[in-house]
Amino acid sequence: MIIGTAAIELHIPNSHSLKDKRRVLKSIIARIRNKFNVSVSEIDSHELWGRALIGIACISNDTKYTNQVLSQIINMIENEITEVEMISHRIEIW
């Protein structure tokens, strides 16, 4: 069993309240779950309006596939989601 995780730090420039932030994150998390069938959650920066840290977990039996899925998610956030800017990301595979 291969477990891959990604931690992605996001900046949400048009967020002026926690309600704005949660609306944006809820949409992003739903898109990622529906497209890639992975587990996604906000894991830190809960009370900051303009920042979010999301965690993603993918489990499979192939290291290459796991890395590919997590990389595709990062590319999608960078290229397709205009509501946020990616500050940093980290992928780990066990």
N, C-alpha and C positions, 0 to 999 in steps of 0.2 A: 504494500500500500504506500503510495506517494502522497504526501501532503504538501501543498504549496500555499503560501500566504503572501499577501501584499498589503503594505501599509501605505496609504496615499494621503498626503497632506494637501488640502485645497484652500484656496482663497476665494471668497464669495464677495466680489466687489459691490454688487448692488443690494446687498443685504443690510437693512437698517433696523432689523429686530430679529429676535429668535424665531418669530413666526415666519419671516421671510427665509431665514436660513433653513428651517425645517421643511418648508415647501420645496425649496430647491433640492435639498438632500433626499427627500422622499421620492422625488421624480428620478433623480440619478440612480438611487438604490434600486428602484423598481425596474428601470431600464437595464441595469447590469444583471439583476436576477433573472429577468425574462429572457434576455439574449444569451446568457452564458450558463445559466443553471448553477450558480455558485452561492455561497453564503456571504452576505454583505451586512455591515453594521457600522454605525458611527462609534468609534472607540475612544475618542478623546476630544477635548476642546468643546465640550457640550454647552458651555455658557458663553462662548465667544461668538458674536454675531457674524464676523467676517471670516472665520476660520473653521475648518473641520478636518478631522482625521478619520478616514474610513478604513476598515479592515476587511479584507476579502480572503476567503478560504476555498480552496479547490482540492478535491480528493480524487485520485484516479490510480491506475496501475502503471502509468507511463510518465516518466520524468519529462520527456520532450513535450508531451501533450499538456501537462500541467503548466510548464513554463510558457508554452504557446498561448494558452487561454489567458493567463495573467498578463502577458505582454499585449495581447489583443485588447484587454480591458483598459490598460494604461493608454494605448494608442487611441481608443475610442474616447476616453476622457479628454485627451489632449486635442484631438482633431474634430470631434463631433459635438461636444457639449460646450456651448458658448457661455453658459451662466457662471462657470467657475474657471479659475486658473490653477493649474497644478504647480505646487511649490516644490514638492519632492515626492519620491516614491522609493520603496524598497521591496524587493521580492526575496523570499526565502523558500527553499525547497528541502524537505526531509525525506 
